[in-house]
Amino acid sequence: CLTILAGTLTLTWAGGELSAVKGESVFIPAHLGQYMLHGMGELILSKV
């Protein structure tokens, strides 16, 4: 799970992309595989 603390970040993977802004959280399923983050900002990465 990524929680955006500041800025705007775009998560891209083979099947698409998703943008997130300050205050939003994005759940990344384990089967997603390789992904990349683009943009300027700060985030918290949580793992379970």
PQR file with spaces between the fields and no chain letter, atoms N, CA, C, O and H, PARSE charges and radii, in Angstrom:
ATOM       1  N    CYS     1       0.850   -1.169    0.000 -0.4000 1.5000
ATOM       2  CA   CYS     1       0.000    0.000    0.000 -0.0000 2.0000
ATOM       3  C    CYS     1       0.904    1.243    0.000  0.5500 1.7000
ATOM       4  O    CYS     1       1.830    1.349    0.804 -0.5500 1.4000
ATOM       5  N    LEU     2       0.626    2.155   -0.892 -0.4000 1.5000
ATOM       6  CA   LEU     2       1.334    3.429   -0.941 -0.0000 2.0000
ATOM       7  C    LEU     2       0.393    4.517   -0.453  0.5500 1.7000
ATOM       8  O    LEU     2      -0.744    4.599   -0.918 -0.5500 1.4000
ATOM       9  H    LEU     2      -0.126    2.069   -1.545  0.4000 1.0000
ATOM      10  N    THR     3       0.839    5.348    0.468 -0.4000 1.5000
ATOM      11  CA   THR     3       0.071    6.501    0.910 -0.0000 2.0000
ATOM      12  C    THR     3       0.847    7.748    0.519  0.5500 1.7000
ATOM      13  O    THR     3       2.001    7.913    0.915 -0.5500 1.4000
ATOM      14  H    THR     3       1.763    5.281    0.845  0.4000 1.0000
ATOM      15  N    ILE     4       0.227    8.617   -0.249 -0.4000 1.5000
ATOM      16  CA   ILE     4       0.879    9.813   -0.755 -0.0000 2.0000
ATOM      17  C    ILE     4       0.805   10.910    0.307  0.5500 1.7000
ATOM      18  O    ILE     4      -0.283   11.303    0.728 -0.5500 1.4000
ATOM      19  H    ILE     4      -0.710    8.483   -0.571  0.4000 1.0000
ATOM      20  N    LEU     5       1.968   11.400    0.735 -0.4000 1.5000
ATOM      21  CA   LEU     5       2.046   12.455    1.742 -0.0000 2.0000
ATOM      22  C    LEU     5       2.131   13.838    1.118  0.5500 1.7000
ATOM      23  O    LEU     5       1.658   14.811    1.705 -0.5500 1.4000
ATOM      24  H    LEU     5       2.852   11.081    0.393  0.4000 1.0000
ATOM      25  N    ALA     6       2.728   13.937   -0.068 -0.4000 1.5000
ATOM      26  CA   ALA     6       2.882   15.226   -0.751 -0.0000 2.0000
ATOM      27  C    ALA     6       3.081   14.973   -2.236  0.5500 1.7000
ATOM      28  O    ALA     6       3.655   13.957   -2.626 -0.5500 1.4000
ATOM      29  H    ALA     6       3.112   13.146   -0.544  0.4000 1.0000
ATOM      30  N    GLY     7       2.609   15.891   -3.058 -0.4000 1.5000
ATOM      31  CA   GLY     7       2.841   15.807   -4.491 -0.0000 2.0000
ATOM      32  C    GLY     7       1.844   14.915   -5.211  0.5500 1.7000
ATOM      33  O    GLY     7       0.803   14.544   -4.668 -0.5500 1.4000
ATOM      34  H    GLY     7       2.142   16.716   -2.741  0.4000 1.0000
ATOM      35  N    THR     8       2.191   14.582   -6.444 -0.4000 1.5000
ATOM      36  CA   THR     8       1.390   13.704   -7.293 -0.0000 2.0000
ATOM      37  C    THR     8       2.305   12.641   -7.874  0.5500 1.7000
ATOM      38  O    THR     8       3.353   12.962   -8.434 -0.5500 1.4000
ATOM      39  H    THR     8       3.037   14.884   -6.885  0.4000 1.0000
ATOM      40  N    LEU     9       1.921   11.387   -7.747 -0.4000 1.5000
ATOM      41  CA   LEU     9       2.712   10.280   -8.273 -0.0000 2.0000
ATOM      42  C    LEU     9       1.854    9.437   -9.206  0.5500 1.7000
ATOM      43  O    LEU     9       0.651    9.288   -8.990 -0.5500 1.4000
ATOM      44  H    LEU     9       1.070   11.126   -7.291  0.4000 1.0000
ATOM      45  N    THR    10       2.470    8.893  -10.232 -0.4000 1.5000
ATOM      46  CA   THR    10       1.782    8.002  -11.162 -0.0000 2.0000
ATOM      47  C    THR    10       2.425    6.629  -11.083  0.5500 1.7000
ATOM      48  O    THR    10       3.638    6.485  -11.232 -0.5500 1.4000
ATOM      49  H    THR    10       3.447    9.014  -10.408  0.4000 1.0000
ATOM      50  N    LEU    11       1.604    5.637  -10.849 -0.4000 1.5000
ATOM      51  CA   LEU    11       2.030    4.244  -10.796 -0.0000 2.0000
ATOM      52  C    LEU    11       1.741    3.635  -12.163  0.5500 1.7000
ATOM      53  O    LEU    11       0.602    3.674  -12.629 -0.5500 1.4000
ATOM      54  H    LEU    11       0.618    5.754  -10.728  0.4000 1.0000
ATOM      55  N    THR    12       2.766    3.071  -12.811 -0.4000 1.5000
ATOM      56  CA   THR    12       2.559    2.437  -14.116 -0.0000 2.0000
ATOM      57  C    THR    12       2.984    0.977  -14.047  0.5500 1.7000
ATOM      58  O    THR    12       3.928    0.625  -13.339 -0.5500 1.4000
ATOM      59  H    THR    12       3.691    3.040  -12.432  0.4000 1.0000
ATOM      60  N    TRP    13       2.273    0.132  -14.793 -0.4000 1.5000
ATOM      61  CA   TRP    13       2.581   -1.291  -14.900 -0.0000 2.0000
ATOM      62  C    TRP    13       2.181   -1.736  -16.300  0.5500 1.7000
ATOM      63  O    TRP    13       1.641   -0.946  -17.073 -0.5500 1.4000
ATOM      64  H    TRP    13       1.507    0.418  -15.368  0.4000 1.0000
ATOM      65  N    ALA    14       2.442   -2.982  -16.625 -0.4000 1.5000
ATOM      66  CA   ALA    14       2.209   -3.483  -17.983 -0.0000 2.0000
ATOM      67  C    ALA    14       0.767   -3.289  -18.448  0.5500 1.7000
ATOM      68  O    ALA    14       0.525   -3.100  -19.640 -0.5500 1.4000
ATOM      69  H    ALA    14       2.881   -3.624  -15.997  0.4000 1.0000
ATOM      70  N    GLY    15      -0.187   -3.331  -17.528 -0.4000 1.5000
ATOM      71  CA   GLY    15      -1.593   -3.235  -17.899 -0.0000 2.0000
ATOM      72  C    GLY    15      -2.213   -1.863  -17.797  0.5500 1.7000
ATOM      73  O    GLY    15      -3.397   -1.712  -18.096 -0.5500 1.4000
ATOM      74  H    GLY    15       0.009   -3.484  -16.559  0.4000 1.0000
ATOM      75  N    GLY    16      -1.453   -0.840  -17.380 -0.4000 1.5000
ATOM      76  CA   GLY    16      -2.052    0.482  -17.266 -0.0000 2.0000
ATOM      77  C    GLY    16      -1.296    1.412  -16.348  0.5500 1.7000
ATOM      78  O    GLY    16      -0.110    1.226  -16.075 -0.5500 1.4000
ATOM      79  H    GLY    16      -0.491   -0.963  -17.136  0.4000 1.0000
ATOM      80  N    GLU    17      -2.020    2.429  -15.873 -0.4000 1.5000
ATOM      81  CA   GLU    17      -1.431    3.408  -14.963 -0.0000 2.0000
ATOM      82  C    GLU    17      -2.512    4.001  -14.076  0.5500 1.7000
ATOM      83  O    GLU    17      -3.703    3.928  -14.381 -0.5500 1.4000
ATOM      84  H    GLU    17      -2.983    2.580  -16.094  0.4000 1.0000
ATOM      85  N    LEU    18      -2.064    4.597  -12.956 -0.4000 1.5000
ATOM      86  CA   LEU    18      -2.970    5.210  -12.000 -0.0000 2.0000
ATOM      87  C    LEU    18      -2.245    6.366  -11.347  0.5500 1.7000
ATOM      88  O    LEU    18      -1.117    6.204  -10.882 -0.5500 1.4000
ATOM      89  H    LEU    18      -1.097    4.655  -12.708  0.4000 1.0000
ATOM      90  N    SER    19      -2.874    7.537  -11.302 -0.4000 1.5000
ATOM      91  CA   SER    19      -2.288    8.691  -10.624 -0.0000 2.0000
ATOM      92  C    SER    19      -2.911    8.835   -9.246  0.5500 1.7000
ATOM      93  O    SER    19      -4.090    8.537   -9.052 -0.5500 1.4000
ATOM      94  H    SER    19      -3.791    7.669  -11.680  0.4000 1.0000
ATOM      95  N    ALA    20      -2.108    9.294   -8.288 -0.4000 1.5000
ATOM      96  CA   ALA    20      -2.584    9.512   -6.924 -0.0000 2.0000
ATOM      97  C    ALA    20      -2.002   10.821   -6.406  0.5500 1.7000
ATOM      98  O    ALA    20      -0.877   11.189   -6.743 -0.5500 1.4000
ATOM      99  H    ALA    20      -1.151    9.536   -8.445  0.4000 1.0000
ATOM     100  N    VAL    21      -2.775   11.515   -5.588 -0.4000 1.5000
ATOM     101  CA   VAL    21      -2.356   12.799   -5.028 -0.0000 2.0000
ATOM     102  C    VAL    21      -2.331   12.724   -3.506  0.5500 1.7000
ATOM     103  O    VAL    21      -2.763   11.737   -2.910 -0.5500 1.4000
ATOM     104  H    VAL    21      -3.689   11.216   -5.314  0.4000 1.0000
ATOM     105  N    LYS    22      -1.821   13.778   -2.894 -0.4000 1.5000
ATOM     106  CA   LYS    22      -1.715   13.871   -1.435 -0.0000 2.0000
ATOM     107  C    LYS    22      -3.011   13.416   -0.760  0.5500 1.7000
ATOM     108  O    LYS    22      -4.106   13.858   -1.107 -0.5500 1.4000
ATOM     109  H    LYS    22      -1.469   14.579   -3.378  0.4000 1.0000
ATOM     110  N    GLY    23      -2.848   12.520    0.216 -0.4000 1.5000
ATOM     111  CA   GLY    23      -3.984   12.035    0.987 -0.0000 2.0000
ATOM     112  C    GLY    23      -4.595   10.741    0.471  0.5500 1.7000
ATOM     113  O    GLY    23      -5.405   10.124    1.163 -0.5500 1.4000
ATOM     114  H    GLY    23      -1.959   12.162    0.499  0.4000 1.0000
ATOM     115  N    GLU    24      -4.223   10.323   -0.725 -0.4000 1.5000
ATOM     116  CA   GLU    24      -4.771    9.091   -1.283 -0.0000 2.0000
ATOM     117  C    GLU    24      -3.848    7.912   -1.005  0.5500 1.7000
ATOM     118  O    GLU    24      -2.640    8.077   -0.838 -0.5500 1.4000
ATOM     119  H    GLU    24      -3.565   10.824   -1.287  0.4000 1.0000
ATOM     120  N    SER    25      -4.435    6.722   -0.958 -0.4000 1.5000
ATOM     121  CA   SER    25      -3.676    5.485   -0.796 -0.0000 2.0000
ATOM     122  C    SER    25      -3.967    4.571   -1.973  0.5500 1.7000
ATOM     123  O    SER    25      -5.070    4.569   -2.518 -0.5500 1.4000
ATOM     124  H    SER    25      -5.416    6.588   -1.094  0.4000 1.0000
ATOM     125  N    VAL    26      -2.962    3.796   -2.356 -0.4000 1.5000
ATOM     126  CA   VAL    26      -3.092    2.868   -3.476 -0.0000 2.0000
ATOM     127  C    VAL    26      -2.656    1.491   -2.995  0.5500 1.7000
ATOM     128  O    VAL    26      -1.542    1.323   -2.499 -0.5500 1.4000
ATOM     129  H    VAL    26      -2.066    3.798   -1.913  0.4000 1.0000
ATOM     130  N    PHE    27      -3.542    0.505   -3.144 -0.4000 1.5000
ATOM     131  CA   PHE    27      -3.202   -0.871   -2.807 -0.0000 2.0000
ATOM     132  C    PHE    27      -2.577   -1.519   -4.032  0.5500 1.7000
ATOM     133  O    PHE    27      -3.127   -1.431   -5.130 -0.5500 1.4000
ATOM     134  H    PHE    27      -4.447    0.642   -3.547  0.4000 1.0000
ATOM     135  N    ILE    28      -1.425   -2.174   -3.854 -0.4000 1.5000
ATOM     136  CA   ILE    28      -0.733   -2.841   -4.951 -0.0000 2.0000
ATOM     137  C    ILE    28      -0.788   -4.350   -4.699  0.5500 1.7000
ATOM     138  O    ILE    28      -0.105   -4.847   -3.804 -0.5500 1.4000
ATOM     139  H    ILE    28      -0.978   -2.245   -2.962  0.4000 1.0000
ATOM     140  N    PRO    29      -1.590   -5.083   -5.474 -0.5600 1.5000
ATOM     141  CA   PRO    29      -1.685   -6.528   -5.257  0.2800 2.0000
ATOM     142  C    PRO    29      -0.384   -7.242   -5.616  0.5500 1.7000
ATOM     143  O    PRO    29       0.341   -6.805   -6.510 -0.5500 1.4000
ATOM     144  N    ALA    30      -0.093   -8.323   -4.929 -0.4000 1.5000
ATOM     145  CA   ALA    30       1.159   -9.059   -5.141 -0.0000 2.0000
ATOM     146  C    ALA    30       1.310   -9.564   -6.569  0.5500 1.7000
ATOM     147  O    ALA    30       2.430   -9.630   -7.077 -0.5500 1.4000
ATOM     148  H    ALA    30      -0.681   -8.679   -4.203  0.4000 1.0000
ATOM     149  N    HIS    31       0.219   -9.919   -7.226 -0.4000 1.5000
ATOM     150  CA   HIS    31       0.298  -10.468   -8.585 -0.0000 2.0000
ATOM     151  C    HIS    31       0.541   -9.398   -9.656  0.5500 1.7000
ATOM     152  O    HIS    31       0.697   -9.730  -10.831 -0.5500 1.4000
ATOM     153  H    HIS    31      -0.691   -9.866   -6.814  0.4000 1.0000
ATOM     154  N    LEU    32       0.573   -8.124   -9.265 -0.4000 1.5000
ATOM     155  CA   LEU    32       0.780   -7.044  -10.237 -0.0000 2.0000
ATOM     156  C    LEU    32       2.118   -7.174  -10.949  0.5500 1.7000
ATOM     157  O    LEU    32       2.233   -6.827  -12.124 -0.5500 1.4000
ATOM     158  H    LEU    32       0.446   -7.854   -8.310  0.4000 1.0000
ATOM     159  N    GLY    33       3.121   -7.668  -10.253 -0.4000 1.5000
ATOM     160  CA   GLY    33       4.448   -7.812  -10.851 -0.0000 2.0000
ATOM     161  C    GLY    33       5.225   -6.508  -10.791  0.5500 1.7000
ATOM     162  O    GLY    33       5.117   -5.747   -9.830 -0.5500 1.4000
ATOM     163  H    GLY    33       3.028   -7.951   -9.298  0.4000 1.0000
ATOM     164  N    GLN    34       6.006   -6.264  -11.828 -0.4000 1.5000
ATOM     165  CA   GLN    34       6.864   -5.085  -11.846 -0.0000 2.0000
ATOM     166  C    GLN    34       6.034   -3.824  -12.093  0.5500 1.7000
ATOM     167  O    GLN    34       5.129   -3.819  -12.927 -0.5500 1.4000
ATOM     168  H    GLN    34       6.094   -6.882  -12.609  0.4000 1.0000
ATOM     169  N    TYR    35       6.355   -2.757  -11.357 -0.4000 1.5000
ATOM     170  CA   TYR    35       5.705   -1.464  -11.549 -0.0000 2.0000
ATOM     171  C    TYR    35       6.729   -0.361  -11.346  0.5500 1.7000
ATOM     172  O    TYR    35       7.804   -0.595  -10.795 -0.5500 1.4000
ATOM     173  H    TYR    35       7.091   -2.761  -10.680  0.4000 1.0000
ATOM     174  N    MET    36       6.392    0.844  -11.794 -0.4000 1.5000
ATOM     175  CA   MET    36       7.276    2.001  -11.641 -0.0000 2.0000
ATOM     176  C    MET    36       6.465    3.174  -11.120  0.5500 1.7000
ATOM     177  O    MET    36       5.272    3.300  -11.399 -0.5500 1.4000
ATOM     178  H    MET    36       5.518    1.034  -12.242  0.4000 1.0000
ATOM     179  N    LEU    37       7.136    4.034  -10.356 -0.4000 1.5000
ATOM     180  CA   LEU    37       6.534    5.273   -9.874 -0.0000 2.0000
ATOM     181  C    LEU    37       7.175    6.438  -10.601  0.5500 1.7000
ATOM     182  O    LEU    37       8.392    6.475  -10.784 -0.5500 1.4000
ATOM     183  H    LEU    37       8.105    3.932  -10.130  0.4000 1.0000
ATOM     184  N    HIS    38       6.344    7.399  -11.016 -0.4000 1.5000
ATOM     185  CA   HIS    38       6.821    8.593  -11.697 -0.0000 2.0000
ATOM     186  C    HIS    38       6.234    9.813  -10.999  0.5500 1.7000
ATOM     187  O    HIS    38       5.120    9.760  -10.479 -0.5500 1.4000
ATOM     188  H    HIS    38       5.356    7.370  -10.867  0.4000 1.0000
ATOM     189  N    GLY    39       6.985   10.912  -10.989 -0.4000 1.5000
ATOM     190  CA   GLY    39       6.483   12.156  -10.427 -0.0000 2.0000
ATOM     191  C    GLY    39       7.347   12.639   -9.284  0.5500 1.7000
ATOM     192  O    GLY    39       8.402   12.080   -8.987 -0.5500 1.4000
ATOM     193  H    GLY    39       7.890   10.954  -11.411  0.4000 1.0000
ATOM     194  N    MET    40       6.866   13.698   -8.650 -0.4000 1.5000
ATOM     195  CA   MET    40       7.566   14.290   -7.513 -0.0000 2.0000
ATOM     196  C    MET    40       6.640   14.229   -6.307  0.5500 1.7000
ATOM     197  O    MET    40       5.467   14.592   -6.396 -0.5500 1.4000
ATOM     198  H    MET    40       6.008   14.152   -8.891  0.4000 1.0000
ATOM     199  N    GLY    41       7.171   13.772   -5.185 -0.4000 1.5000
ATOM     200  CA   GLY    41       6.355   13.709   -3.994 -0.0000 2.0000
ATOM     201  C    GLY    41       7.002   12.882   -2.904  0.5500 1.7000
ATOM     202  O    GLY    41       8.147   12.445   -3.022 -0.5500 1.4000
ATOM     203  H    GLY    41       8.124   13.477   -5.112  0.4000 1.0000
ATOM     204  N    GLU    42       6.245   12.678   -1.845 -0.4000 1.5000
ATOM     205  CA   GLU    42       6.683   11.861   -0.716 -0.0000 2.0000
ATOM     206  C    GLU    42       5.602   10.824   -0.458  0.5500 1.7000
ATOM     207  O    GLU    42       4.412   11.092   -0.623 -0.5500 1.4000
ATOM     208  H    GLU    42       5.315   13.033   -1.750  0.4000 1.0000
ATOM     209  N    LEU    43       6.036    9.629   -0.047 -0.4000 1.5000
ATOM     210  CA   LEU    43       5.066    8.572    0.214 -0.0000 2.0000
ATOM     211  C    LEU    43       5.527    7.680    1.346  0.5500 1.7000
ATOM     212  O    LEU    43       6.690    7.692    1.748 -0.5500 1.4000
ATOM     213  H    LEU    43       7.003    9.411    0.087  0.4000 1.0000
ATOM     214  N    ILE    44       4.582    6.907    1.844 -0.4000 1.5000
ATOM     215  CA   ILE    44       4.863    5.852    2.818 -0.0000 2.0000
ATOM     216  C    ILE    44       4.527    4.532    2.133  0.5500 1.7000
ATOM     217  O    ILE    44       3.444    4.382    1.568 -0.5500 1.4000
ATOM     218  H    ILE    44       3.637    6.897    1.517  0.4000 1.0000
ATOM     219  N    LEU    45       5.446    3.584    2.182 -0.4000 1.5000
ATOM     220  CA   LEU    45       5.220    2.242    1.643 -0.0000 2.0000
ATOM     221  C    LEU    45       4.946    1.315    2.820  0.5500 1.7000
ATOM     222  O    LEU    45       5.795    1.156    3.698 -0.5500 1.4000
ATOM     223  H    LEU    45       6.326    3.706    2.641  0.4000 1.0000
ATOM     224  N    SER    46       3.768    0.706    2.844 -0.4000 1.5000
ATOM     225  CA   SER    46       3.392   -0.227    3.906 -0.0000 2.0000
ATOM     226  C    SER    46       3.336   -1.629    3.334  0.5500 1.7000
ATOM     227  O    SER    46       2.781   -1.849    2.257 -0.5500 1.4000
ATOM     228  H    SER    46       3.078    0.836    2.131  0.4000 1.0000
ATOM     229  N    LYS    47       3.916   -2.582    4.061 -0.4000 1.5000
ATOM     230  CA   LYS    47       3.884   -3.984    3.636 -0.0000 2.0000
ATOM     231  C    LYS    47       3.271   -4.828    4.736  0.5500 1.7000
ATOM     232  O    LYS    47       3.478   -4.571    5.922 -0.5500 1.4000
ATOM     233  H    LYS    47       4.367   -2.404    4.935  0.4000 1.0000
ATOM     234  N    VAL    48       2.518   -5.831    4.334 -0.4000 1.5000
ATOM     235  CA   VAL    48       1.895   -6.747    5.295 -0.0000 2.0000
ATOM     236  C    VAL    48       2.432   -8.132    5.055  0.5500 1.7000
ATOM     237  O    VAL    48       2.047   -9.072    5.750 -0.5500 1.4000
ATOM     238  H    VAL    48       2.349   -6.039    3.370  0.4000 1.0000
